[in-house]
Amino acid sequence: MPRTFKQYYRKFLVSIGQFDEAAFRLAIDKIYPNDTFLVSYPKSGNTWLRFILANLIHSSEKINFRNIDQFIPDVYSATDWVNKIATPRFIKVHHPWFDIFPKSIYIVRDYRDVFVSYYHYHKKLGAFSGSIEDFTTAIDTLHPFGSWDEHIHKALIMQEEQPQNILLLKYENLYQNSEIELKRIIQFLNIKPTLSEKEIIQRCSFATLQELENKHGSQFKDLSQTNFFREGKPGSWKTELPPELAKMLTTLYAEPLARLGYEND
């Protein structure tokens, strides 16, 4: 729902066909045909992807958590930068509104790792105080982006219907086969980076990003006194989830996990 006079006025303009409804839904001034949206369910690697893209496209800049929005803004927390930066723009979102995004890069992660990461994220911020088992009933109440399987379903439909307009990345592939996945990103965006894939990987390793956060800080660290990036190692759910909870999540999301090639044992 609109929260400011500007939004209410724009809602009226949408109703009479004088303002773009897609831009209104995102609360920004305009969506351009050459915009690319970085889309994910929360804690699936979107922030990491932002750093990778920022270093690919703005390799001469020293990018850190304090200035990342100047290059790849978050539509929810950096609207002014979304409206300010020059096109072509790359914009972070979590809503799976593929129908209004000209192009999308969608990053997906094993839900069980997402669950663990999101749990620690909210615990560190003090936004959730229950056990990890309690988090099963809370996770989808903490954001307005729908469930993980709904998110995945919409991305896969988009990939089937308009494959030229969406690049689907698996977090695990980006982590384990970084150079191959970087080449896919470069080809999809049709860009010519000035740094090699190895240099980009080094700049955006978890260790390097942790060093940057320790040096420059971040909004998350201001609030939590801890780093935004943990290990990020795929498959950590196997040791961090209680066995019964791991079994429950695996059973609950068996179909989308299988469709994406994740193990179901």
N, C-alpha and C positions, 0 to 999 in steps of 0.2 A: 504494500500500500504506500502511496506517496506520503512523504513526511515533511516536505517543505512547500512553500508557496510556489516555488519554481516547478516542482514536480506536479503539483496540482494543476498549474497552468499548462504544463506540457501534456498532462493527461487530457485536458480539454482540447488542446491543439490536435492530439492524436484522434480524438473523437470526430473532428471536423476535417481530418485528412491533411493537417498542416504541419505535422511533426511525425518523424519516423517512429513507428511503434517499436521496432527492434531496439533502437537507441534508447527509447523510453524504458523498456524492460531492463536495460543495463544501467540506467540512470546516467548516461553519457550524452554528449552533444550530437554525436553522429557516428555511424558505422560506414567505413569506406570500403570500396570493392577490393582493395588490396590489403585489408586487415587480415591478420592471422591470429587466431585465438588458441592459447595453450590451455587445454581442458583436462580436468581430472577430478576424480573423487578425492576428498581430502586425504592427505598423507600418502599420496601415491607417487610422489617424486616431482611435483610441479615446480616447487621452489628450486630444486636442483636443476631441472630443465631450463628454468629462467636464467640461471647463471651460465649454463652451457650456451644458450642462444645469445645472451648478452656478450659473451666473450667471442663467439663466432662473428657477430655482426659489428661489435664495437671493440675490436681487439686492441686498439691504442689506448683505451680507457682503463683506469684502475677501478675495477668494479668490486663493491662490497655490499654488505647488508644495508648500509646507510644510504646508498645511492642507486640501488638496483631498480627502484621504481622510475628513475629517470630514463631508463633504457627499456625495461620490460615491466610496465606498471601492472599492479594488481587492481582490477576493476572495482573492487569493494573498498579498498583502503587508500587508493591513490587516484581518485577520479580526476583531480586537477591535472595530473601528469598524463592520464589517458587523453584528455582534451587538448593538452599542450604540445605533446611530442609530434614530430613530423611523420608523415607516411613514408614508406609502409610501416605500420605499427604492429607490434607483437604484444598481446595483452593476455594476462593471466585471468582465468575464470574457473569456477567450479560448477556452475550450472550447465547441464548438458543440452544447451539450446542450439543444437547443430543447425536447425532450420534458419537461424538468423546469422550464423557465422559464415562469412565468405569462404574462409579456409580454417581448418583446425588441425592442431597436433594434439592427439589424445594419448596420454600416458596412463597405463594400467599397471596395477601391482597386485600380487597375490593377496586376496582379502585377509588372510590370516596374519600376514605381516602388516597390512594396513591397520588391522584391529589392534595389534600390539603397539604400533607406533602412535596411533591416535589416542590410545589409553594413556601412554606415557606423556604425550603432549598435554592432555587436559589435566593430568595429575601435577605436572610441573607448573602449570599456570594456576593451579588451585581451583580449577573449574569443575573438577570431579573428585570426590573423596571416597568413593566406594571401592570395592574389590574389582579385580579384573573380570570376575564372573558377573558382577553387577553391571559391568559396562555393556553387556549384551543388550540390555533393555534401555540403555541410555544413548548409545552411539548415534542413532538416527534422530534423536531429539535435540542434538547439539548443533545441528546445521539444517539449512533449508534445501538441500540438494538432492533429496531422495535417497533410496537405499543403493548399496553398491551394485546389486544385480540389475536394478532399473537403469542405473548409470551405464553399465556395461552393455545392456541390451540396446540402448539408444545409439551408442557408439558403433556397435556392430551393424546395426541397420544402416547407419550412415555410410559405413564402409562398403556395404553391399550395394547401396543405391547410387552413391556418388564417390567412388574411390579416388577420383582425381582431386577431391576437395578435403580429404582427411588422411592424415598419416597416423597410424596406430603404432605406438611404441610400447614395448613391455619393459618395465623398470628393470627386471632381471637381465634382459638382454643388454640394456644400456649399461648396466653395472659390470657385466661379465664380458661383453663384446663391444666395448665402447667405440672403437674405431669404425667398426662395421655400421653401427647405429648412427654415428655422426655422419657418415657418408650418405645414409638414407635421408637424414635431416637436410643436409646440404643439397641433395638432389631434389627433394620435395620443394624446398624454398627457392631453388635455382639461384643460389648465391655463390660468390667466390671469396671465401675467407682468406685472410692474409696470414693466418697461422695454420700450422699443420694440425692434424687430428691429435697427435701425441701432445702438442703444446696445450691444446684446449683441454684435454683430459687431465693434464697436470694442474692447470689452473683451477679446474673444477673438481679435483679429488676431494673426498670428504675431509681428509687431513688438512688440505690447503684451505678449504672453506671454514673449518674450525679455527684455524690460525687467523683468518681474516676476521671472524666473529670475535675472537679473543682480543684482537688488536683494535677493531673499530666499533665493536658492540653491535647490537641489533635490538629491535623493539622487543623481540621475544626474550632476549637475555636481560633486558631492562626489567621485564616483568617477572621472570622465573629464576634469574641468577644462574642459569645453565645454558648450554649450547643448543641451538635449534637442531643441528644435525647430530645424530647419535652414530652408531656404526653403519647403519644402512645396509647391512649384509643380508642378501636374500636368504629366506629360510629360517630366520631367527625365531619364528613362531614355534618351531619344533622343540626348542629348549625353554622358551619363555611362556608358552601357554600351558596351563594344566592339561593333562591328557584328556580328561573328559570334555573340557571346553574345546580343545582342538578337534576332537571327534565330532562334537556337536556342530561347529562351524563348517567343518568339511562336509558333513551330511547336508546341512542347510543350504550350502552354496555349491553342491556337487555339480549341477548342470553348468553354470557359468564358469566354474573353475576348469571343468573338462573342456569346454569350448575354447578356452584360452590356453589350453595345454598344461595346466597346473596339475601336479600329482594329487591324487585323491586318497592317499593312505596316511 
